Amino acid sequence: MTIERHETAARMSKIVIHNHTAYLCGQVAEDRSANISQQTRTMLDKVSDLLFSVGSSPEKILSATIYLKDMALFAEMNAVWDSWVPEGHAPARACVEAAMASPELLVEISVIAATD
């Protein structure tokens, strides 16, 4: 059994790969002061970059769990999500309201994707 860990720190790895599956840790926005659309956009850019770094891509996402600070932000977040997900490649997805690690964060995502 081979497990690859990428960008590992004391608490977590940004990506763990096992059996041709990539597990990404929760990703948040670069600019925590931005609105929900901007936070979602930069968060998804980080997901894309991480996936590409291990030979995957948004087309290969199997599952996504999205955490929103407030479900009132659902429609605005979805507008960005819908334009980012490649047509015909929508993953299984859950979206829940959650308390965030920092009060200025509005959205976080955790992703599982195939690597080949």
Biopython code that builds the backbone (N, CA, C, O; Angstrom):
import numpy as np
from Bio.PDB.StructureBuilder import StructureBuilder

atoms = [
    (1, "MET", "N", (0.856, -1.185, 0.000)),
    (1, "MET", "CA", (0.000, 0.000, 0.000)),
    (1, "MET", "C", (0.896, 1.239, 0.000)),
    (1, "MET", "O", (1.753, 1.403, 0.868)),
    (2, "THR", "N", (0.680, 2.103, -0.988)),
    (2, "THR", "CA", (1.443, 3.335, -1.094)),
    (2, "THR", "C", (0.537, 4.521, -0.802)),
    (2, "THR", "O", (-0.542, 4.653, -1.378)),
    (3, "ILE", "N", (0.989, 5.375, 0.097)),
    (3, "ILE", "CA", (0.300, 6.624, 0.399)),
    (3, "ILE", "C", (1.292, 7.750, 0.166)),
    (3, "ILE", "O", (2.379, 7.755, 0.744)),
    (4, "GLU", "N", (0.923, 8.701, -0.675)),
    (4, "GLU", "CA", (1.756, 9.882, -0.935)),
    (4, "GLU", "C", (1.144, 11.071, -0.204)),
    (4, "GLU", "O", (-0.065, 11.295, -0.257)),
    (5, "ARG", "N", (1.990, 11.821, 0.469)),
    (5, "ARG", "CA", (1.540, 13.034, 1.161)),
    (5, "ARG", "C", (2.301, 14.221, 0.560)),
    (5, "ARG", "O", (3.526, 14.193, 0.437)),
    (6, "HIS", "N", (1.552, 15.260, 0.190)),
    (6, "HIS", "CA", (2.143, 16.447, -0.437)),
    (6, "HIS", "C", (1.893, 17.668, 0.438)),
    (6, "HIS", "O", (0.825, 17.835, 1.026)),
    (7, "GLU", "N", (2.917, 18.516, 0.501)),
    (7, "GLU", "CA", (2.841, 19.764, 1.268)),
    (7, "GLU", "C", (2.389, 19.469, 2.699)),
    (7, "GLU", "O", (1.404, 20.017, 3.193)),
    (8, "THR", "N", (3.150, 18.581, 3.342)),
    (8, "THR", "CA", (2.825, 18.118, 4.687)),
    (8, "THR", "C", (3.429, 19.024, 5.748)),
    (8, "THR", "O", (4.595, 19.412, 5.671)),
    (9, "ALA", "N", (2.618, 19.347, 6.727)),
    (9, "ALA", "CA", (3.050, 20.107, 7.900)),
    (9, "ALA", "C", (2.713, 19.270, 9.140)),
    (9, "ALA", "O", (2.287, 18.122, 9.015)),
    (10, "ALA", "N", (2.899, 19.824, 10.301)),
    (10, "ALA", "CA", (2.655, 19.079, 11.544)),
    (10, "ALA", "C", (1.197, 18.630, 11.676)),
    (10, "ALA", "O", (0.925, 17.534, 12.166)),
    (11, "ARG", "N", (0.274, 19.467, 11.243)),
    (11, "ARG", "CA", (-1.142, 19.197, 11.450)),
    (11, "ARG", "C", (-1.804, 18.436, 10.309)),
    (11, "ARG", "O", (-2.697, 17.621, 10.543)),
    (12, "MET", "N", (-1.372, 18.698, 9.074)),
    (12, "MET", "CA", (-2.056, 18.078, 7.934)),
    (12, "MET", "C", (-1.211, 18.162, 6.677)),
    (12, "MET", "O", (-0.223, 18.893, 6.609)),
    (13, "SER", "N", (-1.630, 17.395, 5.690)),
    (13, "SER", "CA", (-1.074, 17.466, 4.343)),
    (13, "SER", "C", (-2.104, 18.154, 3.462)),
    (13, "SER", "O", (-3.305, 17.963, 3.657)),
    (14, "LYS", "N", (-1.657, 18.951, 2.494)),
    (14, "LYS", "CA", (-2.609, 19.591, 1.586)),
    (14, "LYS", "C", (-3.256, 18.571, 0.667)),
    (14, "LYS", "O", (-4.418, 18.716, 0.286)),
    (15, "ILE", "N", (-2.486, 17.519, 0.304)),
    (15, "ILE", "CA", (-3.009, 16.461, -0.557)),
    (15, "ILE", "C", (-2.469, 15.125, -0.069)),
    (15, "ILE", "O", (-1.290, 14.997, 0.261)),
    (16, "VAL", "N", (-3.344, 14.142, -0.030)),
    (16, "VAL", "CA", (-2.934, 12.766, 0.227)),
    (16, "VAL", "C", (-3.451, 11.930, -0.944)),
    (16, "VAL", "O", (-4.614, 12.043, -1.332)),
    (17, "ILE", "N", (-2.575, 11.091, -1.501)),
    (17, "ILE", "CA", (-2.967, 10.243, -2.630)),
    (17, "ILE", "C", (-2.847, 8.780, -2.226)),
    (17, "ILE", "O", (-1.838, 8.345, -1.670)),
    (18, "HIS", "N", (-3.902, 8.038, -2.520)),
    (18, "HIS", "CA", (-3.921, 6.594, -2.274)),
    (18, "HIS", "C", (-4.812, 5.942, -3.332)),
    (18, "HIS", "O", (-5.918, 6.411, -3.598)),
    (19, "ASN", "N", (-4.319, 4.860, -3.931)),
    (19, "ASN", "CA", (-5.093, 4.137, -4.948)),
    (19, "ASN", "C", (-5.633, 5.053, -6.056)),
    (19, "ASN", "O", (-6.803, 4.966, -6.428)),
    (20, "HIS", "N", (-4.778, 5.919, -6.569)),
    (20, "HIS", "CA", (-5.137, 6.812, -7.679)),
    (20, "HIS", "C", (-6.268, 7.782, -7.319)),
    (20, "HIS", "O", (-7.010, 8.238, -8.189)),
    (21, "THR", "N", (-6.384, 8.086, -6.030)),
    (21, "THR", "CA", (-7.384, 9.046, -5.557)),
    (21, "THR", "C", (-6.685, 10.116, -4.744)),
    (21, "THR", "O", (-5.887, 9.805, -3.859)),
    (22, "ALA", "N", (-6.979, 11.383, -5.038)),
    (22, "ALA", "CA", (-6.403, 12.516, -4.314)),
    (22, "ALA", "C", (-7.433, 13.072, -3.343)),
    (22, "ALA", "O", (-8.583, 13.316, -3.708)),
    (23, "TYR", "N", (-7.008, 13.267, -2.113)),
    (23, "TYR", "CA", (-7.837, 13.849, -1.065)),
    (23, "TYR", "C", (-7.231, 15.197, -0.707)),
    (23, "TYR", "O", (-6.109, 15.262, -0.206)),
    (24, "LEU", "N", (-7.968, 16.271, -0.963)),
    (24, "LEU", "CA", (-7.474, 17.609, -0.655)),
    (24, "LEU", "C", (-7.986, 18.051, 0.711)),
    (24, "LEU", "O", (-9.142, 17.811, 1.059)),
    (25, "CYS", "N", (-7.121, 18.694, 1.473)),
    (25, "CYS", "CA", (-7.578, 19.280, 2.727)),
    (25, "CYS", "C", (-8.496, 20.460, 2.395)),
    (25, "CYS", "O", (-8.553, 20.893, 1.245)),
    (26, "GLY", "N", (-9.195, 20.967, 3.371)),
    (26, "GLY", "CA", (-10.090, 22.097, 3.152)),
    (26, "GLY", "C", (-9.349, 23.292, 2.583)),
    (26, "GLY", "O", (-8.277, 23.661, 3.064)),
    (27, "GLN", "N", (-9.929, 23.891, 1.555)),
    (27, "GLN", "CA", (-9.343, 25.060, 0.897)),
    (27, "GLN", "C", (-10.225, 26.272, 1.155)),
    (27, "GLN", "O", (-11.451, 26.191, 1.096)),
    (28, "VAL", "N", (-9.583, 27.389, 1.439)),
    (28, "VAL", "CA", (-10.301, 28.641, 1.687)),
    (28, "VAL", "C", (-9.736, 29.724, 0.777)),
    (28, "VAL", "O", (-8.754, 29.504, 0.068)),
    (29, "ALA", "N", (-10.352, 30.872, 0.804)),
    (29, "ALA", "CA", (-9.972, 31.991, -0.055)),
    (29, "ALA", "C", (-8.620, 32.577, 0.327)),
    (29, "ALA", "O", (-8.186, 32.492, 1.476)),
    (30, "GLU", "N", (-7.968, 33.173, -0.663)),
    (30, "GLU", "CA", (-6.732, 33.914, -0.412)),
    (30, "GLU", "C", (-7.023, 35.197, 0.377)),
    (30, "GLU", "O", (-6.340, 35.496, 1.357)),
    (31, "ASP", "N", (-8.032, 35.946, -0.051)),
    (31, "ASP", "CA", (-8.391, 37.228, 0.566)),
    (31, "ASP", "C", (-9.627, 37.030, 1.437)),
    (31, "ASP", "O", (-10.749, 36.970, 0.934)),
    (32, "ARG", "N", (-9.418, 36.932, 2.705)),
    (32, "ARG", "CA", (-10.522, 36.664, 3.635)),
    (32, "ARG", "C", (-11.460, 37.858, 3.822)),
    (32, "ARG", "O", (-12.526, 37.727, 4.424)),
    (33, "SER", "N", (-11.062, 39.006, 3.311)),
    (33, "SER", "CA", (-11.940, 40.177, 3.424)),
    (33, "SER", "C", (-12.859, 40.316, 2.209)),
    (33, "SER", "O", (-13.720, 41.195, 2.179)),
    (34, "ALA", "N", (-12.680, 39.460, 1.221)),
    (34, "ALA", "CA", (-13.458, 39.539, -0.020)),
    (34, "ALA", "C", (-14.891, 39.053, 0.181)),
    (34, "ALA", "O", (-15.208, 38.417, 1.187)),
    (35, "ASN", "N", (-15.752, 39.361, -0.789)),
    (35, "ASN", "CA", (-17.146, 38.900, -0.731)),
    (35, "ASN", "C", (-17.218, 37.419, -1.103)),
    (35, "ASN", "O", (-16.204, 36.822, -1.464)),
    (36, "ILE", "N", (-18.391, 36.833, -1.019)),
    (36, "ILE", "CA", (-18.544, 35.396, -1.249)),
    (36, "ILE", "C", (-18.140, 34.987, -2.669)),
    (36, "ILE", "O", (-17.538, 33.929, -2.851)),
    (37, "SER", "N", (-18.455, 35.796, -3.662)),
    (37, "SER", "CA", (-18.081, 35.450, -5.037)),
    (37, "SER", "C", (-16.569, 35.392, -5.194)),
    (37, "SER", "O", (-16.036, 34.445, -5.772)),
    (38, "GLN", "N", (-15.881, 36.398, -4.684)),
    (38, "GLN", "CA", (-14.422, 36.440, -4.794)),
    (38, "GLN", "C", (-13.771, 35.339, -3.961)),
    (38, "GLN", "O", (-12.798, 34.723, -4.396)),
    (39, "GLN", "N", (-14.304, 35.091, -2.765)),
    (39, "GLN", "CA", (-13.750, 34.018, -1.936)),
    (39, "GLN", "C", (-13.927, 32.669, -2.625)),
    (39, "GLN", "O", (-13.015, 31.843, -2.621)),
    (40, "THR", "N", (-15.088, 32.449, -3.209)),
    (40, "THR", "CA", (-15.333, 31.186, -3.902)),
    (40, "THR", "C", (-14.393, 31.036, -5.089)),
    (40, "THR", "O", (-13.827, 29.963, -5.299)),
    (41, "ARG", "N", (-14.223, 32.080, -5.852)),
    (41, "ARG", "CA", (-13.367, 32.045, -7.040)),
    (41, "ARG", "C", (-11.917, 31.705, -6.666)),
    (41, "ARG", "O", (-11.316, 30.818, -7.272)),
    (42, "THR", "N", (-11.356, 32.401, -5.678)),
    (42, "THR", "CA", (-9.952, 32.134, -5.328)),
    (42, "THR", "C", (-9.798, 30.775, -4.652)),
    (42, "THR", "O", (-8.763, 30.125, -4.799)),
    (43, "MET", "N", (-10.805, 30.345, -3.920)),
    (43, "MET", "CA", (-10.781, 29.024, -3.311)),
    (43, "MET", "C", (-10.725, 27.949, -4.404)),
    (43, "MET", "O", (-9.933, 27.012, -4.313)),
    (44, "LEU", "N", (-11.557, 28.086, -5.424)),
    (44, "LEU", "CA", (-11.593, 27.113, -6.516)),
    (44, "LEU", "C", (-10.324, 27.167, -7.364)),
    (44, "LEU", "O", (-9.898, 26.145, -7.902)),
    (45, "ASP", "N", (-9.721, 28.340, -7.487)),
    (45, "ASP", "CA", (-8.430, 28.442, -8.176)),
    (45, "ASP", "C", (-7.375, 27.613, -7.438)),
    (45, "ASP", "O", (-6.558, 26.942, -8.069)),
    (46, "LYS", "N", (-7.394, 27.660, -6.111)),
    (46, "LYS", "CA", (-6.459, 26.868, -5.318)),
    (46, "LYS", "C", (-6.711, 25.377, -5.515)),
    (46, "LYS", "O", (-5.764, 24.597, -5.614)),
    (47, "VAL", "N", (-7.973, 24.976, -5.574)),
    (47, "VAL", "CA", (-8.314, 23.574, -5.813)),
    (47, "VAL", "C", (-7.751, 23.137, -7.172)),
    (47, "VAL", "O", (-7.111, 22.090, -7.270)),
    (48, "SER", "N", (-7.987, 23.931, -8.207)),
    (48, "SER", "CA", (-7.458, 23.600, -9.534)),
    (48, "SER", "C", (-5.946, 23.432, -9.500)),
    (48, "SER", "O", (-5.419, 22.447, -10.017)),
    (49, "ASP", "N", (-5.251, 24.379, -8.901)),
    (49, "ASP", "CA", (-3.787, 24.325, -8.843)),
    (49, "ASP", "C", (-3.304, 23.062, -8.127)),
    (49, "ASP", "O", (-2.374, 22.400, -8.588)),
    (50, "LEU", "N", (-3.935, 22.733, -7.007)),
    (50, "LEU", "CA", (-3.540, 21.533, -6.270)),
    (50, "LEU", "C", (-3.802, 20.268, -7.087)),
    (50, "LEU", "O", (-2.969, 19.363, -7.128)),
    (51, "LEU", "N", (-4.957, 20.214, -7.732)),
    (51, "LEU", "CA", (-5.268, 19.040, -8.549)),
    (51, "LEU", "C", (-4.266, 18.884, -9.694)),
    (51, "LEU", "O", (-3.751, 17.789, -9.921)),
    (52, "PHE", "N", (-3.988, 19.966, -10.409)),
    (52, "PHE", "CA", (-3.033, 19.905, -11.517)),
    (52, "PHE", "C", (-1.642, 19.469, -11.028)),
    (52, "PHE", "O", (-0.909, 18.793, -11.750)),
    (53, "SER", "N", (-1.287, 19.860, -9.798)),
    (53, "SER", "CA", (0.042, 19.524, -9.266)),
    (53, "SER", "C", (0.236, 18.025, -9.060)),
    (53, "SER", "O", (1.373, 17.563, -8.964)),
    (54, "VAL", "N", (-0.855, 17.256, -8.989)),
    (54, "VAL", "CA", (-0.755, 15.802, -8.802)),
    (54, "VAL", "C", (-1.337, 15.027, -9.981)),
    (54, "VAL", "O", (-1.687, 13.855, -9.845)),
    (55, "GLY", "N", (-1.441, 15.678, -11.129)),
    (55, "GLY", "CA", (-1.907, 15.003, -12.323)),
    (55, "GLY", "C", (-3.408, 14.796, -12.392)),
    (55, "GLY", "O", (-3.880, 13.887, -13.075)),
    (56, "SER", "N", (-4.146, 15.614, -11.705)),
    (56, "SER", "CA", (-5.603, 15.545, -11.751)),
    (56, "SER", "C", (-6.129, 16.858, -12.327)),
    (56, "SER", "O", (-5.361, 17.670, -12.842)),
    (57, "SER", "N", (-7.444, 17.060, -12.236)),
    (57, "SER", "CA", (-8.049, 18.282, -12.765)),
    (57, "SER", "C", (-9.485, 18.390, -12.250)),
    (57, "SER", "O", (-10.011, 17.433, -11.682)),
    (58, "PRO", "N", (-10.121, 19.543, -12.444)),
    (58, "PRO", "CA", (-11.528, 19.673, -12.040)),
    (58, "PRO", "C", (-12.444, 18.646, -12.702)),
    (58, "PRO", "O", (-13.462, 18.265, -12.124)),
    (59, "GLU", "N", (-12.095, 18.193, -13.910)),
    (59, "GLU", "CA", (-12.908, 17.176, -14.589)),
    (59, "GLU", "C", (-12.888, 15.842, -13.857)),
    (59, "GLU", "O", (-13.771, 15.011, -14.069)),
    (60, "LYS", "N", (-11.905, 15.624, -13.008)),
    (60, "LYS", "CA", (-11.737, 14.345, -12.312)),
    (60, "LYS", "C", (-12.219, 14.376, -10.864)),
    (60, "LYS", "O", (-11.996, 13.422, -10.119)),
    (61, "ILE", "N", (-12.881, 15.466, -10.458)),
    (61, "ILE", "CA", (-13.394, 15.527, -9.086)),
    (61, "ILE", "C", (-14.527, 14.517, -8.929)),
    (61, "ILE", "O", (-15.472, 14.488, -9.718)),
    (62, "LEU", "N", (-14.411, 13.705, -7.908)),
    (62, "LEU", "CA", (-15.415, 12.701, -7.598)),
    (62, "LEU", "C", (-16.454, 13.232, -6.619)),
    (62, "LEU", "O", (-17.650, 12.978, -6.760)),
    (63, "SER", "N", (-15.971, 13.975, -5.623)),
    (63, "SER", "CA", (-16.845, 14.456, -4.548)),
    (63, "SER", "C", (-16.329, 15.784, -4.018)),
    (63, "SER", "O", (-15.121, 16.008, -3.935)),
    (64, "ALA", "N", (-17.256, 16.659, -3.663)),
    (64, "ALA", "CA", (-16.901, 17.946, -3.058)),
    (64, "ALA", "C", (-17.847, 18.214, -1.893)),
    (64, "ALA", "O", (-19.055, 18.005, -2.000)),
    (65, "THR", "N", (-17.290, 18.674, -0.792)),
    (65, "THR", "CA", (-18.094, 19.114, 0.345)),
    (65, "THR", "C", (-17.802, 20.583, 0.551)),
    (65, "THR", "O", (-16.657, 20.976, 0.776)),
    (66, "ILE", "N", (-18.845, 21.393, 0.473)),
    (66, "ILE", "CA", (-18.714, 22.846, 0.600)),
    (66, "ILE", "C", (-19.325, 23.268, 1.928)),
    (66, "ILE", "O", (-20.433, 22.861, 2.278)),
    (67, "TYR", "N", (-18.586, 24.085, 2.656)),
    (67, "TYR", "CA", (-19.040, 24.620, 3.932)),
    (67, "TYR", "C", (-19.264, 26.118, 3.755)),
    (67, "TYR", "O", (-18.358, 26.844, 3.347)),
    (68, "LEU", "N", (-20.471, 26.573, 4.063)),
    (68, "LEU", "CA", (-20.811, 27.994, 3.973)),
    (68, "LEU", "C", (-21.047, 28.556, 5.366)),
    (68, "LEU", "O", (-21.647, 27.902, 6.219)),
    (69, "LYS", "N", (-20.574, 29.761, 5.583)),
    (69, "LYS", "CA", (-20.804, 30.412, 6.867)),
    (69, "LYS", "C", (-22.295, 30.659, 7.084)),
    (69, "LYS", "O", (-22.791, 30.580, 8.207)),
    (70, "ASP", "N", (-23.008, 30.960, 5.985)),
    (70, "ASP", "CA", (-24.434, 31.279, 6.056)),
    (70, "ASP", "C", (-25.091, 30.802, 4.764)),
    (70, "ASP", "O", (-24.634, 31.149, 3.675)),
    (71, "MET", "N", (-26.150, 30.013, 4.873)),
    (71, "MET", "CA", (-26.815, 29.485, 3.679)),
    (71, "MET", "C", (-27.442, 30.592, 2.835)),
    (71, "MET", "O", (-27.832, 30.339, 1.695)),
    (72, "ALA", "N", (-27.547, 31.800, 3.359)),
    (72, "ALA", "CA", (-28.016, 32.931, 2.554)),
    (72, "ALA", "C", (-27.035, 33.230, 1.413)),
    (72, "ALA", "O", (-27.389, 33.924, 0.460)),
    (73, "LEU", "N", (-25.809, 32.711, 1.506)),
    (73, "LEU", "CA", (-24.781, 32.914, 0.482)),
    (73, "LEU", "C", (-24.794, 31.834, -0.602)),
    (73, "LEU", "O", (-23.995, 31.875, -1.538)),
    (74, "PHE", "N", (-25.704, 30.873, -0.470)),
    (74, "PHE", "CA", (-25.756, 29.699, -1.346)),
    (74, "PHE", "C", (-25.849, 30.068, -2.834)),
    (74, "PHE", "O", (-25.076, 29.550, -3.640)),
    (75, "ALA", "N", (-26.766, 30.938, -3.203)),
    (75, "ALA", "CA", (-26.965, 31.282, -4.617)),
    (75, "ALA", "C", (-25.732, 31.970, -5.209)),
    (75, "ALA", "O", (-25.337, 31.664, -6.334)),
    (76, "GLU", "N", (-25.126, 32.891, -4.467)),
    (76, "GLU", "CA", (-23.940, 33.594, -4.973)),
    (76, "GLU", "C", (-22.752, 32.645, -5.130)),
    (76, "GLU", "O", (-22.009, 32.726, -6.108)),
    (77, "MET", "N", (-22.580, 31.744, -4.159)),
    (77, "MET", "CA", (-21.516, 30.760, -4.254)),
    (77, "MET", "C", (-21.759, 29.847, -5.458)),
    (77, "MET", "O", (-20.835, 29.556, -6.218)),
    (78, "ASN", "N", (-23.003, 29.399, -5.628)),
    (78, "ASN", "CA", (-23.334, 28.501, -6.736)),
    (78, "ASN", "C", (-23.103, 29.142, -8.098)),
    (78, "ASN", "O", (-22.736, 28.447, -9.045)),
    (79, "ALA", "N", (-23.307, 30.438, -8.217)),
    (79, "ALA", "CA", (-23.078, 31.116, -9.494)),
    (79, "ALA", "C", (-21.619, 30.956, -9.921)),
    (79, "ALA", "O", (-21.335, 30.725, -11.096)),
    (80, "VAL", "N", (-20.693, 31.079, -8.963)),
    (80, "VAL", "CA", (-19.273, 30.900, -9.272)),
    (80, "VAL", "C", (-18.978, 29.414, -9.500)),
    (80, "VAL", "O", (-18.287, 29.059, -10.455)),
    (81, "TRP", "N", (-19.491, 28.559, -8.638)),
    (81, "TRP", "CA", (-19.298, 27.109, -8.775)),
    (81, "TRP", "C", (-19.750, 26.626, -10.154)),
    (81, "TRP", "O", (-19.024, 25.899, -10.833)),
    (82, "ASP", "N", (-20.960, 27.037, -10.562)),
    (82, "ASP", "CA", (-21.523, 26.575, -11.831)),
    (82, "ASP", "C", (-20.673, 26.985, -13.031)),
    (82, "ASP", "O", (-20.607, 26.251, -14.017)),
    (83, "SER", "N", (-20.029, 28.130, -12.961)),
    (83, "SER", "CA", (-19.178, 28.567, -14.070)),
    (83, "SER", "C", (-17.803, 27.890, -14.025)),
    (83, "SER", "O", (-17.090, 27.882, -15.029)),
    (84, "TRP", "N", (-17.427, 27.328, -12.884)),
    (84, "TRP", "CA", (-16.122, 26.683, -12.724)),
    (84, "TRP", "C", (-16.152, 25.193, -13.072)),
    (84, "TRP", "O", (-15.202, 24.678, -13.662)),
    (85, "VAL", "N", (-17.228, 24.503, -12.716)),
    (85, "VAL", "CA", (-17.307, 23.057, -12.953)),
    (85, "VAL", "C", (-17.428, 22.801, -14.454)),
    (85, "VAL", "O", (-18.322, 23.335, -15.110)),
    (86, "PRO", "N", (-16.529, 21.986, -14.992)),
    (86, "PRO", "CA", (-16.599, 21.693, -16.429)),
    (86, "PRO", "C", (-17.929, 21.004, -16.785)),
    (86, "PRO", "O", (-18.371, 20.087, -16.093)),
    (87, "GLU", "N", (-18.541, 21.459, -17.854)),
    (87, "GLU", "CA", (-19.832, 20.899, -18.268)),
    (87, "GLU", "C", (-19.740, 19.382, -18.438)),
    (87, "GLU", "O", (-18.822, 18.866, -19.075)),
    (88, "GLY", "N", (-20.699, 18.695, -17.861)),
    (88, "GLY", "CA", (-20.738, 17.244, -17.937)),
    (88, "GLY", "C", (-19.869, 16.538, -16.914)),
    (88, "GLY", "O", (-19.791, 15.309, -16.919)),
    (89, "HIS", "N", (-19.211, 17.289, -16.033)),
    (89, "HIS", "CA", (-18.290, 16.702, -15.052)),
    (89, "HIS", "C", (-18.651, 17.092, -13.620)),
    (89, "HIS", "O", (-17.766, 17.180, -12.769)),
    (90, "ALA", "N", (-19.921, 17.325, -13.341)),
    (90, "ALA", "CA", (-20.328, 17.694, -11.981)),
    (90, "ALA", "C", (-20.072, 16.527, -11.031)),
    (90, "ALA", "O", (-20.481, 15.401, -11.316)),
    (91, "PRO", "N", (-19.404, 16.779, -9.913)),
    (91, "PRO", "CA", (-19.131, 15.708, -8.952)),
    (91, "PRO", "C", (-20.324, 15.496, -8.015)),
    (91, "PRO", "O", (-21.269, 16.285, -8.007)),
    (92, "ALA", "N", (-20.266, 14.434, -7.239)),
    (92, "ALA", "CA", (-21.185, 14.316, -6.112)),
    (92, "ALA", "C", (-20.848, 15.484, -5.183)),
    (92, "ALA", "O", (-19.674, 15.813, -5.013)),
    (93, "ARG", "N", (-21.855, 16.111, -4.583)),
    (93, "ARG", "CA", (-21.575, 17.316, -3.808)),
    (93, "ARG", "C", (-22.523, 17.449, -2.641)),
    (93, "ARG", "O", (-23.694, 17.080, -2.729)),
    (94, "ALA", "N", (-22.012, 17.976, -1.549)),
    (94, "ALA", "CA", (-22.825, 18.348, -0.392)),
    (94, "ALA", "C", (-22.462, 19.783, -0.039)),
    (94, "ALA", "O", (-21.322, 20.209, -0.225)),
    (95, "CYS", "N", (-23.423, 20.511, 0.463)),
    (95, "CYS", "CA", (-23.177, 21.884, 0.905)),
    (95, "CYS", "C", (-23.889, 22.073, 2.235)),
    (95, "CYS", "O", (-25.096, 21.859, 2.340)),
    (96, "VAL", "N", (-23.135, 22.476, 3.247)),
    (96, "VAL", "CA", (-23.703, 22.638, 4.581)),
    (96, "VAL", "C", (-23.292, 23.974, 5.181)),
    (96, "VAL", "O", (-22.258, 24.542, 4.831)),
    (97, "GLU", "N", (-24.114, 24.455, 6.080)),
    (97, "GLU", "CA", (-23.766, 25.649, 6.842)),
    (97, "GLU", "C", (-22.897, 25.227, 8.010)),
    (97, "GLU", "O", (-23.190, 24.238, 8.682)),
    (98, "ALA", "N", (-21.823, 25.977, 8.256)),
    (98, "ALA", "CA", (-20.887, 25.602, 9.314)),
    (98, "ALA", "C", (-20.213, 26.824, 9.917)),
    (98, "ALA", "O", (-20.042, 27.849, 9.256)),
    (99, "ALA", "N", (-19.838, 26.699, 11.169)),
    (99, "ALA", "CA", (-18.995, 27.717, 11.793)),
    (99, "ALA", "C", (-17.610, 27.588, 11.167)),
    (99, "ALA", "O", (-17.099, 26.479, 11.014)),
    (100, "MET", "N", (-17.014, 28.687, 10.814)),
    (100, "MET", "CA", (-15.724, 28.665, 10.128)),
    (100, "MET", "C", (-14.584, 28.852, 11.126)),
    (100, "MET", "O", (-14.794, 29.339, 12.236)),
    (101, "ALA", "N", (-13.380, 28.462, 10.722)),
    (101, "ALA", "CA", (-12.212, 28.559, 11.588)),
    (101, "ALA", "C", (-11.846, 30.012, 11.905)),
    (101, "ALA", "O", (-11.318, 30.302, 12.979)),
    (102, "SER", "N", (-12.125, 30.916, 10.974)),
    (102, "SER", "CA", (-11.892, 32.350, 11.166)),
    (102, "SER", "C", (-13.188, 33.075, 10.836)),
    (102, "SER", "O", (-13.866, 32.695, 9.881)),
    (103, "PRO", "N", (-13.552, 34.092, 11.582)),
    (103, "PRO", "CA", (-14.842, 34.755, 11.380)),
    (103, "PRO", "C", (-15.021, 35.413, 10.018)),
    (103, "PRO", "O", (-16.156, 35.574, 9.570)),
    (104, "GLU", "N", (-13.942, 35.798, 9.346)),
    (104, "GLU", "CA", (-14.066, 36.456, 8.042)),
    (104, "GLU", "C", (-14.226, 35.461, 6.892)),
    (104, "GLU", "O", (-14.584, 35.859, 5.783)),
    (105, "LEU", "N", (-13.969, 34.192, 7.134)),
    (105, "LEU", "CA", (-14.144, 33.192, 6.082)),
    (105, "LEU", "C", (-15.616, 32.947, 5.823)),
    (105, "LEU", "O", (-16.407, 32.819, 6.758)),
    (106, "LEU", "N", (-15.985, 32.882, 4.550)),
    (106, "LEU", "CA", (-17.378, 32.667, 4.154)),
    (106, "LEU", "C", (-17.607, 31.286, 3.559)),
    (106, "LEU", "O", (-18.735, 30.793, 3.549)),
    (107, "VAL", "N", (-16.523, 30.648, 3.052)),
    (107, "VAL", "CA", (-16.676, 29.375, 2.345)),
    (107, "VAL", "C", (-15.385, 28.563, 2.440)),
    (107, "VAL", "O", (-14.282, 29.109, 2.464)),
    (108, "GLU", "N", (-15.560, 27.246, 2.492)),
    (108, "GLU", "CA", (-14.437, 26.307, 2.479)),
    (108, "GLU", "C", (-14.879, 25.079, 1.693)),
    (108, "GLU", "O", (-16.065, 24.750, 1.662)),
    (109, "ILE", "N", (-13.938, 24.410, 1.065)),
    (109, "ILE", "CA", (-14.273, 23.217, 0.276)),
    (109, "ILE", "C", (-13.245, 22.110, 0.549)),
    (109, "ILE", "O", (-12.057, 22.371, 0.733)),
    (110, "SER", "N", (-13.733, 20.896, 0.568)),
    (110, "SER", "CA", (-12.903, 19.709, 0.638)),
    (110, "SER", "C", (-13.240, 18.858, -0.570)),
    (110, "SER", "O", (-14.416, 18.668, -0.882)),
    (111, "VAL", "N", (-12.218, 18.337, -1.264)),
    (111, "VAL", "CA", (-12.406, 17.670, -2.539)),
    (111, "VAL", "C", (-11.706, 16.311, -2.560)),
    (111, "VAL", "O", (-10.626, 16.144, -1.993)),
    (112, "ILE", "N", (-12.339, 15.353, -3.220)),
    (112, "ILE", "CA", (-11.738, 14.058, -3.523)),
    (112, "ILE", "C", (-11.773, 13.916, -5.046)),
    (112, "ILE", "O", (-12.806, 14.154, -5.672)),
    (113, "ALA", "N", (-10.634, 13.524, -5.639)),
    (113, "ALA", "CA", (-10.560, 13.442, -7.104)),
    (113, "ALA", "C", (-9.706, 12.258, -7.544)),
    (113, "ALA", "O", (-8.800, 11.824, -6.831)),
    (114, "ALA", "N", (-10.012, 11.748, -8.726)),
    (114, "ALA", "CA", (-9.196, 10.709, -9.336)),
    (114, "ALA", "C", (-7.912, 11.337, -9.868)),
    (114, "ALA", "O", (-7.894, 12.503, -10.263)),
    (115, "THR", "N", (-6.848, 10.555, -9.872)),
    (115, "THR", "CA", (-5.583, 11.086, -10.380)),
    (115, "THR", "C", (-5.197, 10.498, -11.727)),
    (115, "THR", "O", (-4.203, 10.922, -12.317)),
    (116, "ASP", "N", (-5.954, 9.536, -12.224)),
    (116, "ASP", "CA", (-5.684, 9.025, -13.569)),
    (116, "ASP", "C", (-6.947, 8.494, -14.198)),
    (116, "ASP", "O", (-6.919, 8.020, -15.334)),
]
sb = StructureBuilder()
sb.init_structure("model")
sb.init_model(0)
sb.init_chain("A")
sb.init_seg("    ")
for serial, (resi, resn, name, xyz) in enumerate(atoms, 1):
    if name == "N":
        sb.init_residue(resn, " ", resi, " ")
    sb.init_atom(name, np.array(xyz, "f"), 0.0, 1.0, " ", f" {name:<3s}", serial, name[0])
structure = sb.get_structure()
